[in-house]
Amino acid sequence: MTLRNKQIVIAVTGGIAAYKTAQLVREVQAEGAQVRVVMTASATSFVAAKTFQALSGSPVAITDNGLFDQAGMDHITLARWADLIVIAPASANSIAKLIHGEADELLYAMCLAHEGQVAIAPAMNQQMWSNVATQENINGLRNRGFLIWGPADGAQACGEVGPGRMLEVSELLQLVLSRFENTAFAGQHIVITAGPTHEAIDPVRYIGNRSSGKMGFALAEAALAAGARVTLVAGPTEQICSPRIHVIHVETAAEMHLAVFQQLDDCDLFIACAAVADYRVANIAAEKIKKHSEHLSLELEPTEDILRDVKQAQPKLFCVGFAAETEHTIEYARDKLVRKKLDMIIANQVGSSEQGFSSDYNAVEILTADSQESIARMRKTALAPKILDAIHQQLLNRKENSNVRYLKKSHST
Ligand code: C5P
């Protein structure tokens, strides 16, 4: 969901390729964006406004009739609302109007009033595209900072073959995604643990916990979207993730410990989100334990503390822990932060179905040695990028502080 929280206007002008734009609306929305559709009057003779209204779940703006602005200045409201305007298809006529800054329809007035980027996906007959007038207009728009997406070469609706086909929806989607790629962790290797661990009692039973892995998997996706190479060391969970994430499946705390340590050489950030068992059975039964007596005692021994060991082995590595507590959340979390010498800890209250362990939602406090930030209850998929933002901010602060220290030092020598 790379386009989460993004607001995108998809603007449709008069061209047969408009039927493909209906699919583009769906796919951009599927990536998490909010979409509003704007049409020229001529576009409505190719695809009905109602089609786009139904798909986008929002009225379609064609004229300044106050759908989005009570004062009737919809073109201004939409221009301010949009993080990106994509004109698809962009007809030869629309391109000519844009280069001249015309504003005789809402779509063009909105583009004039928009401070951010406008992308255009031209679609027209190959001769119209090759015409010097269109080429000059396109070059002029490119020089003004418009993004020109396409056109492609190939068979055209008019029966001719040549340049002028609108790019395929999948290609347009990739281009939209590329505008919002977050590069906060570009090129960095982030190792994340997720899910519970299962500690065997005998060949058929284990000690486990209610962790679903949802938070850790959401963090892995968010780290991927922020440009990182991600290794996810996951305990038993049903979660699935992008094939671009390197997942190492483990079962026990000992296996998780080993897998994490094998990833540490080039690791830039370690996030321990897993709910690792604190104890394991000291003597795992080789055969299924039979029901012989009223009482059965299991002897438990402590597991490896992965997070503490990682920080000990690599004191300079930025390490983030999680503290899932049922009471005294902040107090216990702060204690963990200090005890395990962590750089950050994410504290959350568990024990209710409203948030935490198996829920899709969570509310957290982000603690560092000298800061505390609350993030209200939201979907884990929305929370994960916020946690990564907070980590990124801390890393930037540190870099700045060490530069200041360095500067002071070099001044004093
Ligand atoms: O002290 P406590 O176990 O509650 O600390 C929780 C944090 O430590 C979590 O980030 C968890 O992933 C990590 N942890 C770990 N290895 C353990 C126990 C906890 O990495 N054996």
Boltz pocket constraint, residues with backbone or C-beta under 6 A from the ligand:
constraints:
  - pocket:
      binder: B
      contacts: [[A, 193], [A, 253], [A, 272], [A, 273], [A, 274], [A, 275], [A, 276], [A, 277], [A, 278], [A, 303], [A, 304], [A, 305], [A, 306], [A, 307], [A, 308], [A, 320], [A, 321], [A, 322], [A, 323], [A, 324], [A, 336]]
      max_distance: 6.0
